[in-house]
Amino acid sequence: METRKVQVTGGSTYTVSLPKPWATENGVSAGTTVEFYPEDDALLLTPQSDTERKRGSLDVSNLEGERLTRAVMTMYVSGFDVIELEAGRITTDQRNAIRDATQGLVGVEVLEETTDSVVIQDLLDSSELSIVNAVSRMRLIAGSMLEDALTALVENDDDVAEDVIRRDDDVDRLWLVVSRIFRATLRSPRAAEELGVSREDCFDYHSSARQLERVADHAAKIATLAGKLEEIPSGVAEALETLHEDAFAVLEKSMDALFAEESEEANRLGHEALASVLEIDEHTRTVDDMLRELEPIQAQSLGLIVDSLSRCADYGGNVAETALQKATPRP
């Protein structure tokens, strides 16, 4: 850490010198324009941002299938707007993996294709993306997935189960958008300013989005199990529906706490949600006792569903804890 004394020039202007090693490393010299970003009692300084779209390249010669798809998604989340994938020769399988990756991302399309390269580009204006809207959308989709997964189970409806599984891709796409926005705010204070959301709040939204992504995964898991099960006893079905309603209520109350504008309301909702999680643990044990009377294979599958519903409530509890931290006065 270095320190500098603030000086006064011209009778009214405060000035402070910059550490030369930092200035040299970041290309700051006489005449360079820098940007200032106030954050409570701190003032962040950075060289003026380059408005050009960020380009990145990646040698994919040794990447195929899921590894290649994951590499493309990682570069997207890392903030590259234009991604050039290069190899001595791009194979058909590699092109298919790249297309799979672009279909799993919001606003990304293949821009150019040659024998030895594929260029993809993010067509969305990052400054227009809203982390709040993305998380809100995740909340709606994940919640409806969980509800429909139970409907598919109780009504033995394979079509609804398949629809739930497909919607998991929508949540995954939004999760990547949230991750991309969050990482942008870590790299540049300008990104947070354009969002109109503090970096601390971005962290809270990112953490909560992760919980929603997990809820969607468990909804898809329940739907998959529902597609394999035959009709279940009415008593068990009613118990599972009640357990779902309780878990869903925790998730909703937690998300309401996260988005609450008043800290008092956020605290009330957050504590109520956490108290409900403890009640669900007791309810889960009751349902598990009912399953012991069923034949083993069916009981095992239904036990996995009970576990998924319990975990969804736990994820809601995690969001509630985040909401309580978000509502805490800043030091």
C-alpha positions as CSV (number, residue, x, y, z in Angstrom):
1,M,0.0,0.0,0.0
2,E,1.2,3.5,-0.8
3,T,0.0,6.8,0.7
4,R,-0.2,10.3,-0.7
5,K,-0.9,13.7,0.8
6,V,-3.7,15.7,-0.7
7,Q,-2.6,19.1,-1.8
8,V,-4.5,22.2,-2.8
9,T,-3.7,24.0,-6.0
10,G,-5.3,27.3,-7.2
11,G,-6.8,27.8,-3.9
12,S,-9.8,25.5,-4.4
13,T,-8.7,22.3,-6.3
14,Y,-7.5,19.2,-4.4
15,T,-4.8,17.2,-6.2
16,V,-3.0,14.0,-5.4
17,S,-0.1,12.2,-7.3
18,L,-0.4,8.7,-8.7
19,P,2.1,6.0,-8.0
20,K,4.4,5.9,-11.0
21,P,4.7,2.0,-11.3
22,W,0.8,1.7,-11.4
23,A,0.6,4.6,-13.9
24,T,3.2,3.0,-16.2
25,E,1.7,-0.5,-16.0
26,N,-1.7,0.9,-16.9
27,G,-0.6,3.2,-19.7
28,V,-1.3,6.4,-17.7
29,S,0.9,9.4,-18.6
30,A,0.6,13.2,-19.0
31,G,-2.7,14.0,-20.9
32,T,-4.3,10.6,-20.2
33,T,-8.0,10.8,-19.1
34,V,-8.9,8.8,-16.1
35,E,-12.4,8.0,-14.6
36,F,-13.5,8.4,-11.0
37,Y,-16.3,6.3,-9.4
38,P,-17.5,7.3,-5.9
39,E,-18.6,4.3,-3.8
40,D,-19.7,5.5,-0.4
41,D,-16.5,6.7,1.4
42,A,-14.2,5.3,-1.3
43,L,-13.2,6.8,-4.7
44,L,-12.2,4.4,-7.4
45,L,-9.9,5.6,-10.2
46,T,-9.3,3.7,-13.5
47,P,-7.9,4.6,-16.9
48,Q,-10.8,5.7,-19.2
49,S,-12.5,2.6,-20.5
50,D,-12.0,1.4,-24.1
51,T,-15.4,1.3,-25.7
52,E,-14.4,-1.3,-28.3
53,R,-15.9,-4.7,-28.0
54,K,-13.6,-7.2,-26.2
55,R,-12.1,-9.8,-28.5
56,G,-10.6,-13.1,-27.4
57,S,-9.1,-16.1,-29.2
58,L,-8.8,-19.7,-28.2
59,D,-6.9,-22.6,-29.7
60,V,-9.4,-25.5,-29.8
61,S,-7.2,-28.0,-31.5
62,N,-7.3,-30.4,-28.5
63,L,-10.9,-29.6,-27.4
64,E,-14.0,-31.6,-28.4
65,G,-17.5,-32.2,-27.2
66,E,-18.4,-31.0,-23.7
67,R,-14.9,-29.6,-23.1
68,L,-15.2,-27.4,-26.1
69,T,-18.7,-26.3,-25.2
70,R,-17.6,-25.5,-21.7
71,A,-14.6,-23.5,-23.0
72,V,-16.8,-21.3,-25.2
73,M,-19.2,-20.7,-22.3
74,T,-16.3,-19.8,-20.0
75,M,-15.0,-17.2,-22.4
76,Y,-18.5,-15.7,-22.6
77,V,-18.9,-15.5,-18.9
78,S,-15.4,-14.0,-18.7
79,G,-16.7,-11.0,-20.7
80,F,-15.5,-11.5,-24.3
81,D,-17.9,-10.0,-26.9
82,V,-16.2,-11.6,-29.9
83,I,-14.6,-15.0,-29.5
84,E,-12.4,-16.5,-32.3
85,L,-11.9,-20.3,-32.0
86,E,-8.9,-21.5,-34.0
87,A,-7.4,-24.8,-35.0
88,G,-5.5,-26.3,-37.9
89,R,-8.8,-27.6,-39.1
90,I,-12.2,-27.3,-37.4
91,T,-13.9,-30.7,-37.5
92,T,-17.6,-31.3,-38.0
93,D,-17.9,-32.5,-34.4
94,Q,-16.2,-29.3,-33.2
95,R,-18.5,-27.1,-35.2
96,N,-21.5,-29.0,-33.7
97,A,-20.1,-28.5,-30.2
98,I,-19.6,-24.8,-30.9
99,R,-23.2,-24.5,-32.1
100,D,-24.4,-26.3,-29.0
101,A,-22.6,-23.7,-26.9
102,T,-24.0,-20.7,-28.8
103,Q,-27.6,-22.1,-28.4
104,G,-26.9,-22.3,-24.6
105,L,-26.0,-18.6,-24.5
106,V,-28.3,-15.5,-24.7
107,G,-27.7,-13.3,-27.7
108,V,-24.7,-15.2,-29.1
109,E,-24.5,-16.2,-32.7
110,V,-21.9,-17.6,-35.1
111,L,-20.5,-14.6,-37.1
112,E,-17.9,-16.3,-39.4
113,E,-16.8,-19.8,-40.3
114,T,-13.7,-20.9,-42.2
115,T,-11.8,-24.1,-42.5
116,D,-9.5,-23.2,-39.5
117,S,-11.7,-20.9,-37.4
118,V,-15.1,-20.0,-36.1
119,V,-16.0,-16.6,-34.8
120,I,-18.9,-16.0,-32.5
121,Q,-20.2,-12.7,-31.2
122,D,-22.4,-11.5,-28.4
123,L,-25.0,-9.4,-30.2
124,L,-26.5,-7.9,-27.0
125,D,-25.5,-4.6,-25.6
126,S,-24.1,-5.5,-22.2
127,S,-25.0,-2.0,-20.9
128,E,-28.7,-2.9,-21.5
129,L,-28.6,-6.1,-19.5
130,S,-30.2,-6.1,-16.1
131,I,-29.0,-8.4,-13.4
132,V,-32.3,-7.8,-11.5
133,N,-34.4,-8.7,-14.5
134,A,-32.4,-11.8,-15.1
135,V,-32.7,-13.0,-11.5
136,S,-36.4,-12.2,-11.5
137,R,-36.9,-14.2,-14.7
138,M,-35.0,-17.1,-13.2
139,R,-37.2,-17.0,-10.1
140,L,-40.4,-17.3,-12.3
141,I,-39.1,-20.1,-14.4
142,A,-37.6,-22.1,-11.6
143,G,-40.7,-21.7,-9.5
144,S,-43.0,-22.8,-12.3
145,M,-40.7,-25.8,-13.1
146,L,-41.0,-27.0,-9.5
147,E,-44.8,-26.7,-9.5
148,D,-45.1,-28.4,-12.9
149,A,-42.8,-31.2,-11.8
150,L,-45.1,-32.0,-9.0
151,T,-48.1,-31.9,-11.3
152,A,-46.3,-34.3,-13.7
153,L,-45.7,-36.7,-10.7
154,V,-49.1,-36.6,-9.2
155,E,-51.0,-36.7,-12.5
156,N,-48.6,-39.1,-14.2
157,D,-48.2,-36.7,-17.1
158,D,-45.1,-37.4,-19.2
159,D,-45.7,-34.4,-21.5
160,V,-45.5,-32.0,-18.6
161,A,-42.4,-33.8,-17.2
162,E,-40.6,-33.3,-20.6
163,D,-41.5,-29.7,-20.7
164,V,-40.1,-29.1,-17.2
165,I,-36.8,-30.8,-18.3
166,R,-36.6,-28.6,-21.4
167,R,-37.1,-25.4,-19.4
168,D,-34.0,-26.1,-17.3
169,D,-32.0,-24.9,-20.3
170,D,-33.7,-21.5,-20.1
171,V,-32.6,-21.1,-16.4
172,D,-29.0,-22.2,-17.3
173,R,-28.9,-19.5,-20.0
174,L,-30.0,-16.8,-17.6
175,W,-27.5,-18.1,-14.9
176,L,-24.7,-17.6,-17.4
177,V,-26.0,-14.0,-18.1
178,V,-26.0,-13.2,-14.4
179,S,-22.5,-14.6,-14.1
180,R,-21.2,-12.6,-17.0
181,I,-22.7,-9.4,-15.6
182,F,-21.3,-10.1,-12.1
183,R,-17.8,-10.7,-13.4
184,A,-18.0,-7.5,-15.4
185,T,-18.7,-5.5,-12.2
186,L,-15.7,-7.1,-10.6
187,R,-13.4,-6.0,-13.4
188,S,-14.7,-2.5,-13.9
189,P,-16.5,0.0,-11.6
190,R,-18.0,1.5,-14.8
191,A,-20.0,-1.7,-15.4
192,A,-21.6,-1.4,-11.9
193,E,-22.4,2.3,-12.6
194,E,-24.1,1.5,-15.9
195,L,-26.2,-1.2,-14.2
196,G,-27.2,1.2,-11.4
197,V,-26.5,-1.6,-8.9
198,S,-23.7,-1.6,-6.4
199,R,-21.1,-4.4,-6.6
200,E,-22.2,-5.7,-3.2
201,D,-25.8,-6.0,-4.4
202,C,-24.5,-7.7,-7.6
203,F,-22.8,-10.3,-5.4
204,D,-26.0,-10.9,-3.5
205,Y,-28.0,-11.3,-6.8
206,H,-25.3,-13.6,-8.2
207,S,-25.4,-15.8,-5.0
208,S,-29.1,-16.0,-5.1
209,A,-29.2,-16.8,-8.8
210,R,-27.0,-19.8,-8.1
211,Q,-29.6,-21.1,-5.6
212,L,-32.3,-20.7,-8.2
213,E,-30.2,-22.6,-10.8
214,R,-30.0,-25.5,-8.3
215,V,-33.8,-25.3,-7.7
216,A,-34.3,-25.7,-11.4
217,D,-31.9,-28.7,-11.5
218,H,-33.9,-30.4,-8.8
219,A,-37.2,-29.6,-10.6
220,A,-35.8,-31.3,-13.7
221,K,-34.7,-34.2,-11.5
222,I,-38.2,-34.6,-10.1
223,A,-39.7,-34.5,-13.6
224,T,-37.2,-37.1,-14.8
225,L,-38.2,-39.4,-11.9
226,A,-41.9,-38.6,-12.5
227,G,-41.6,-39.9,-16.1
228,K,-40.4,-43.3,-14.7
229,L,-43.0,-43.7,-12.0
230,E,-46.4,-45.2,-12.3
231,E,-49.4,-43.8,-10.3
232,I,-48.6,-43.2,-6.7
233,P,-50.8,-43.6,-3.6
234,S,-53.2,-40.6,-3.0
235,G,-52.0,-40.2,0.6
236,V,-48.4,-39.9,-0.5
237,A,-49.3,-37.6,-3.4
238,E,-51.1,-35.2,-1.0
239,A,-48.1,-35.3,1.4
240,L,-45.7,-34.4,-1.5
241,E,-48.0,-31.6,-2.7
242,T,-48.0,-30.1,0.8
243,L,-44.3,-30.5,1.1
244,H,-43.9,-28.7,-2.3
245,E,-46.2,-25.9,-1.2
246,D,-44.1,-25.3,1.9
247,A,-40.8,-25.4,0.0
248,F,-42.2,-23.1,-2.6
249,A,-43.4,-20.7,0.0
250,V,-39.9,-20.5,1.5
251,L,-38.4,-19.8,-1.8
252,E,-41.0,-17.1,-2.6
253,K,-40.7,-15.4,0.8
254,S,-36.9,-15.4,0.5
255,M,-36.9,-13.9,-3.0
256,D,-39.4,-11.2,-1.8
257,A,-36.9,-10.5,1.0
258,L,-34.1,-10.2,-1.5
259,F,-36.0,-7.7,-3.6
260,A,-37.5,-5.8,-0.7
261,E,-36.7,-2.1,-0.8
262,E,-37.1,-1.5,2.9
263,S,-34.7,-3.3,5.3
264,E,-37.4,-3.8,7.9
265,E,-39.5,-5.8,5.4
266,A,-36.5,-7.7,4.2
267,N,-35.6,-8.7,7.8
268,R,-39.1,-9.8,8.6
269,L,-39.5,-11.9,5.4
270,G,-36.0,-13.4,5.7
271,H,-36.4,-14.5,9.3
272,E,-39.9,-16.0,8.5
273,A,-38.4,-18.0,5.6
274,L,-35.6,-19.4,7.7
275,A,-38.0,-20.4,10.5
276,S,-40.1,-22.2,7.9
277,V,-37.1,-24.3,6.7
278,L,-36.9,-25.8,10.2
279,E,-40.6,-26.8,10.0
280,I,-40.0,-28.4,6.6
281,D,-37.3,-30.6,8.0
282,E,-39.9,-32.1,10.4
283,H,-42.4,-32.5,7.6
284,T,-39.8,-34.3,5.5
285,R,-39.3,-36.9,8.2
286,T,-43.0,-37.5,8.3
287,V,-43.2,-38.1,4.5
288,D,-40.2,-40.4,4.7
289,D,-42.1,-42.5,7.3
290,M,-45.0,-42.9,4.9
291,L,-42.6,-44.2,2.1
292,R,-41.5,-47.1,4.2
293,E,-44.8,-48.8,3.6
294,L,-44.4,-48.8,-0.2
295,E,-42.5,-51.3,-2.3
296,P,-38.8,-50.7,-2.3
297,I,-38.1,-49.4,-5.8
298,Q,-41.0,-46.9,-5.7
299,A,-40.1,-45.8,-2.2
300,Q,-36.5,-45.1,-3.3
301,S,-37.6,-42.9,-6.2
302,L,-40.1,-41.0,-4.1
303,G,-37.5,-40.7,-1.4
304,L,-35.2,-38.9,-4.0
305,I,-38.1,-36.5,-4.7
306,V,-38.7,-35.8,-1.1
307,D,-34.9,-35.0,-0.8
308,S,-35.1,-32.7,-3.8
309,L,-38.0,-30.8,-2.3
310,S,-36.2,-30.5,1.0
311,R,-33.1,-29.2,-0.8
312,C,-35.2,-26.6,-2.6
313,A,-36.3,-25.3,0.7
314,D,-32.7,-25.2,1.9
315,Y,-31.8,-23.2,-1.2
316,G,-34.6,-20.8,-0.3
317,G,-33.1,-20.5,3.1
318,N,-29.7,-19.6,1.6
319,V,-31.4,-16.8,-0.4
320,A,-33.0,-15.7,2.9
321,E,-29.6,-15.4,4.5
322,T,-28.3,-13.5,1.6
323,A,-31.3,-11.1,1.8
324,L,-30.6,-10.5,5.5
325,Q,-27.0,-9.7,4.8
326,K,-28.1,-7.4,2.0
327,A,-30.5,-5.6,4.4
328,T,-27.8,-5.1,7.0
329,P,-26.5,-1.5,7.3
330,R,-23.2,-1.0,5.5
331,P,-20.2,-0.1,7.7
